[in-house]
Amino acid sequence: MNTRDTLKINEKGHLEIGGADCTTLAKQFGTPLYVFDEAYIRRMMRIYQDTIDREYGGNGLVLYASKAFSCEAIYAIAKQEKIGVDVVSGGELYTAMQAGFPAEKITMHGNNKLPREISYALDCGVGTIVLDEYSEADLLDAEAGKRGMIQNVLIRVNPGVEAHTHAYVQTATPDSKFGFSTQSGAAAEFTKYVLGKCNLRLMGYHCHIGSQIFEKQSFVLAVQKNIAFMAEMKKSLGFETRVLNMGGGFGIWYTDEDAKISVEGYREYLQALLEAVRAGCAAQGLSLPFINIEPGRSIVGEAGITLYTVGAIKEIPGIRKYLAIDGGMFDNPRYALYQSKYTAVLANRACDAPTEIVALAGKCCESGDLIGTQFNLPKANLGDIVAVLSTGAYNYSMASNYNRNFIPAAVLVKDGKAEYIVKPQTYEDLVRNDVIPARLK
Ligand SMILES: Cc1ncc(COP(=O)(O)O)c(C=O)c1O
């Protein structure tokens, strides 16, 4: 199990998260259910900002990457913790605004921001917009001009760092839909272009090299490459970078194949990154930029678990045993997408020793609807509560109503007490936007 005091086994042999007994949560709120430990989320937000404050003179801001888990409550927590957020769509921005999040602390991303998203971001007064295309720079410049505004922007660059992670979550390899290559001359060309826009104020650069990365060296290398590029831009265009946003990507524990980084361990990742910024800028004679980082997974991933009930058990002799749960790819599509691995526990019998390897099958009409095939569990019975761990990131935010299943509710636990942060869906929710044209009636 993870190591951060989020999860415990209590005297009844039940799994606890944030001091709440998971079997009680399952009874009270039903399953499937996403459960988040508020203390863990806050601790992770703080460790990053505290590192910037202590080690970099406070000259930077953590932006929680809200794509990992977006709902009003998470923006409310980020607001209380006085950090910023990044958003990647009009929908995430709207959710943040509904939560009263300060727009000036929002950075907006997207490799194809829609005209309506650009207008909405300007109307909200979003602090920074990260540009990823020429047409977007044209549109943003025109829209900012219409409003008599000058919008702060960053350019998304691709420093060409291959982080050791799944191909689908690598974002800074030569073949990527994101960013402008610093090596090919594309980023330099685009810098010149953006500097020519009257209503855009270029503040610097953004990169995000991928997700679920454990090697500090990948981040250090990305910093070094960015700084070399920043020096080149200063020399060739006289452009001095004021903001460097290094994206997210810090890895988390899903199974014992992953490193277990302590909360303090994440501080060390950021220290290494900040040290590389300081050393690189000193070597190149650059002033230190304001730093942003955008951790998502490492803030909410291990803070969350999903509870399910075992509803059917099917053993195919000599092949596999399936435990069918009341969730599936509609609440966690990550196995279907990336063959992601997870750890599961029987929450009502957490002390029982594992005896068999089983697959957790979802209830969708897809053979590939699995949460995984290699869960080491005690022999399960119908009605047992399965807790899948480290599901706080990219589960709820990637969920769908496939097969018209409900996206599960989410609760936030603090000091053993749970409250809804996302209410359960109803059948009415599923048909809310459906229309039967008159000719079909
Ligand atoms: C631009 C950007 N920033 C931050 C993140 C967050 O990454 P992670 O959740 O791995 O920290 C992502 C993830 O895809 C991203 O694309």
The ligand as a Gaussian input file, in Angstrom:
#p B3LYP/6-31G(d) Opt

LIG

0 1
 C        0.592000      20.931000     -20.069000
 C        0.464000      19.973000     -18.945000
 N        0.779000      20.381000     -17.709000
 C        0.650000      19.555000     -16.648000
 C        0.214000      18.260000     -16.807000
 C        0.062000      17.403000     -15.586000
 O        0.886000      16.306000     -15.598000
 P        0.901000      15.320000     -14.352000
 O       -0.490000      15.004000     -14.019000
 O        1.660000      14.138000     -14.830000
 O        1.615000      16.025000     -13.245000
 C       -0.114000      17.790000     -18.074000
 C       -0.597000      16.421000     -18.265000
 O       -0.906000      15.946000     -19.295000
 C        0.010000      18.679000     -19.183000
 O       -0.318000      18.289000     -20.416000

